[in-house]
């Protein structure tokens, strides 16, 4: 690590690496500060499954990103299309129209070209068979606007970007924590860095903040997300404690977005406090649309089939958190167990089985067994069995179950042995952060641009509110990471 660079990027995950590569393309010298040691690096990106949402018009766009597709795959797969309007409408719908329209429009309109740019920079993609498409009558049909993931998931994404960053002559400093921004009057001109136990000043003409949200900061979770959230599990990196946000706020940046909101999912009840790279994303449990969820009272509490899981999973963690003792059990019978995602088959899973519902009821730790048996009985009787079950569409097979109906994919629980999985709330990333322009420039509390300061990724506020469409987090980091790096490079040249 040298004493001065044109651009310093704080954070070495997907957003930070995209920013570094784009800045380097402009000819700037670049340093990436990664707080974690090598082996735990990559921020939350390393812990993801690697799904990326983008707008596309059909198979030709898919082939531009995955030219390796075989003719057999093409013939046996309906990729459909997912237009920019579809993407924008989904983003607006799931955030209750709170998303910043300008930031959202940039995210959507730049999504496809950004993924093509990533492919040019060594990132490979493949279809998400099994998670986003089920084989029905001999053909896979993708649903929910989500079709591709990165090779090797999140770890593969970080590995590919790291290789490209090093190949382009960009420096990476591990165990390097950004402590504060160095200011020259109103302009950012460097970062105070704690590197391997020593504190040093590193000068720069521009700084890009890409250090993630504050989900690993239990104090901030309790303060901003609410009482009890200090008990939530953290799906990803223990190093995402809000450093980048605090550094910017300390020099006058404007806080923005949904500070009381976060991406929160159903997560194995006995998972560790922070993410485990050996298990990765395997602690998540996202096949709930094909079963039911019950709380400690033995009651259903949410519409498991309200929408495709990638439009509900990021908010249902909050619903689970609101239940007695912050947990729930997911229940499935043999009609649907073949549809369960791979994460249900890991060895580190909290699972019980029973040949009958009565036997299962006695194994659901913390649940009222009599109430659970009654719930299953009344649920089974409430299902409209005249509508065929189809996991690839919102099939309208509903259960008029009181007090919470199920809108789609309702099947009777009557074919044992039955399987049950215990889940709690797992926080992925927080939605509140810094205010930026569509050029990724940080805005101060006077609503003025802060010269030389840019931001991207999870620490940006104003895009996600209460919920988000699955796969849009990584894409958001890539799109605004590339923009931040490009604009920082232009700033340096000026």
C-alpha positions, 0 to 999 in steps of 0.5 A: 500500500502506497501513501497516495493514489488517484482513487481509494475504494473503501470495501472489497466486495462486488460493488467495490471491485466494480468501482475499482475496475471502472476507475482503473479503466479511466487510467486512475491508480486505485487502492481497494481497502478490505477490512477483512483478512484474506479468506473472509474477504468480499463482504456480503457478496461472498455469502450470496448465491450470486443471483442477479436481476437484469432487464432482457428482451429474450433468448438473444440477450441471455445468450449474450451473457451465457454463450455456453448454453447448449441447444438442448438447454435452449430447446427445453427452457422458456426464459421468457423476457423481463423488460425494463418496464417489468423491472422498474414496475417490480421495484416500485411495487415491492417498495410501495412506490417509495424507491427513488425513481431516478436512481431506480431508472438508472439501476434498471436501464444500466442492468443488462449492459453492466452484466455484459461489462462484467462478463468482459471482466471475467465474470461468468453466468449460468441459468438458475435451474432448480431455484427459479425454474421447475421442469413441468411437462418436460420444459423449464419455465423461469418465473419472477424475472430472475434467470441468471446467477454467477458461476460459483455463486457469491464466492465465485463472483468475488474470486473472478473480480479479485483476479481481474482487479489484480490483473489490472494493477489495482492494489488490494490491502487486506485487514485495512479498515477505513476510519475516517475521511481526510478533508481539505476544506470541503473536498475529500482528499484521502482516508485514515486507515488502520492497517494491520494494527497501524494507523496511516493516512493515505491520500487520494483525489477521490474516494469511493465508499462501498463498505456495506450496510450496518447489519453486523452492528447490533447496537445500530440494529437495535437503534434503527431496526427496532427492539429485539433486532440485536437478537437477529442472525446476520447472514453475511460478513461480521465486518459490515458495521456501518463504517462507510456510512459513519465516515461520510456522516461525520463529514456532513453527508446526508442520511437517506432512505429506509433506516428502519428497513432491512433485507431480512429472510427466514434463516435456520434457527440454530445458525451462528450469529454471523455467516459461515463461509463453509455453509454460505447461503445454505442456512436460508430456507426459501421454499415456504410457498409450497408449505405452511409456516406456524409460530409458537402458538401453532398458528399460521401467521403469513400468506406463504403464497402471496407471490413468487418467493423472490418478491416476499422472502426479503420481508418475511424475515421481519414477519418471523421476527415479530412472532413469539420468541422470534421463530417459526417452523416450515412444514411440508409433506411428500407431495412437494419435498422434491421441490425444496431447494438444496439448502434444505439438504445441508447437514447443518439444518434444524429439521424434524420429521414425523410419520403423522401430523400428530407425531410431528406436532410433538417434535416441533420445539416450542410449538403448542402441539394441539393447536398445530394439529388443529391448524393443519386440519382446518387448513386442509379443509379450506383448500380449493382442490379444483385448481391444479397445482403448478409451481411455475406460475401463480396458480391461484390454488388458494386456501381460504384459511382463517385468519390468514388465507393462502393465495397460491400453491396451497396443497393439503398436508396429508402425505407423510412422512412430514418434514419441518424446518425451524427458522428465525430472522436473518438480516442480509443488509440494511436499507438506510444509508447515504444519499447519492446522485445518479452519478453516485456522487454523495450529497451533503446535508445542505443538498450539495454534492460533496466533491471527490466523494462517491458511494455505491452498494448496500450503504446507499439509501433511497432504492430499497424500502421495506422489501426488494425484488430478489437478485437486485442487490448485487445488480445495484452494487454492480451498476452503481459501482461501475458508475462510481468508478467511472465518475471518480476517474473523470473527477480525477482527470479534472 
